[in-house]
Amino acid sequence: MKVIFLLILVSLVVALGFLAAFIWAVRSGQYDDDYTPSVRMLLDDEPTTNDKTAN
């Protein structure tokens, strides 16, 4: 029975850790860019100067 209580406690700690990480990510602006992902495939990559196929 002690093992079940220990597992429940550990799972709650892990869940609270993930919740805290998610809240931190939202507050730090990780999910602010709504426009770029929808048009990323339409944007061309910038050519690099070291590109050997540009001859």
C-alpha positions as CSV (number, residue, x, y, z in Angstrom):
1,M,0.0,0.0,0.0
2,K,2.9,2.3,0.7
3,V,4.2,1.8,-2.9
4,I,0.9,3.0,-4.3
5,F,1.0,6.2,-2.3
6,L,4.6,6.7,-3.3
7,L,3.7,6.3,-7.0
8,I,0.8,8.7,-6.7
9,L,3.0,11.2,-5.0
10,V,5.8,10.9,-7.6
11,S,3.3,11.2,-10.5
12,L,1.8,14.3,-9.0
13,V,5.2,15.9,-8.7
14,V,6.0,15.0,-12.3
15,A,2.7,16.4,-13.5
16,L,3.2,19.6,-11.5
17,G,6.7,19.9,-13.0
18,F,5.3,19.6,-16.6
19,L,2.5,22.1,-15.7
20,A,5.1,24.6,-14.4
21,A,7.3,24.2,-17.5
22,F,4.3,24.8,-19.7
23,I,3.2,27.9,-17.8
24,W,6.8,29.2,-18.0
25,A,6.9,28.6,-21.8
26,V,3.7,30.4,-22.3
27,R,4.7,33.4,-20.2
28,S,8.2,33.6,-21.9
29,G,6.6,33.9,-25.3
30,Q,7.3,30.5,-26.8
31,Y,3.9,30.4,-28.5
32,D,3.6,34.0,-29.7
33,D,4.4,33.5,-33.3
34,D,1.2,32.5,-35.1
35,Y,1.9,33.8,-38.6
36,T,5.3,32.3,-39.6
37,P,4.5,28.6,-39.3
38,S,1.6,28.9,-41.7
39,V,3.7,30.5,-44.5
40,R,7.1,28.9,-43.8
41,M,6.8,26.6,-46.8
42,L,6.2,29.7,-49.1
43,L,9.4,31.5,-48.0
44,D,12.6,30.8,-49.9
45,D,15.7,29.9,-48.1
46,E,18.5,32.5,-48.3
47,P,21.4,31.3,-50.5
48,T,24.6,30.9,-48.6
49,T,28.0,32.0,-49.9
50,N,29.5,28.6,-49.3
51,D,26.9,26.8,-51.4
52,K,28.8,24.7,-54.1
53,T,25.7,24.0,-56.1
54,A,25.3,27.7,-57.0
55,N,27.8,27.6,-59.9
